[in-house]
Amino acid sequence: MDNKITSLDKFRVPVGNQEIELQQVEFEAGGMAVLRLRIREHRRFTIFDIDPVTAGHWAEVMATWSKQQLSAVQADEQS
């Protein structure tokens, strides 16, 4: 039996053209599932396996930052 890997999303970054894939990995031996972040730049891969607590923290920080940046862009466009 192998680890069970489920693709959650796959997209390209507009600046830099990296391919990002998010996967859920359930290990054969059991335990908690992890979020696997795969970043592909040409032939090079960077892979992070992230626990649920870390993924949640990372998501909150990224969402807050994204909202602030989008608000700043919208404010600039209106002025």
Secondary structure as UniProt FT lines:
FT   STRAND          4..12
FT   TURN            14..16
FT   STRAND          19..26
FT   TURN            28..29
FT   STRAND          34..41
FT   TURN            42..43
FT   STRAND          44..50
FT   HELIX           52..78
//
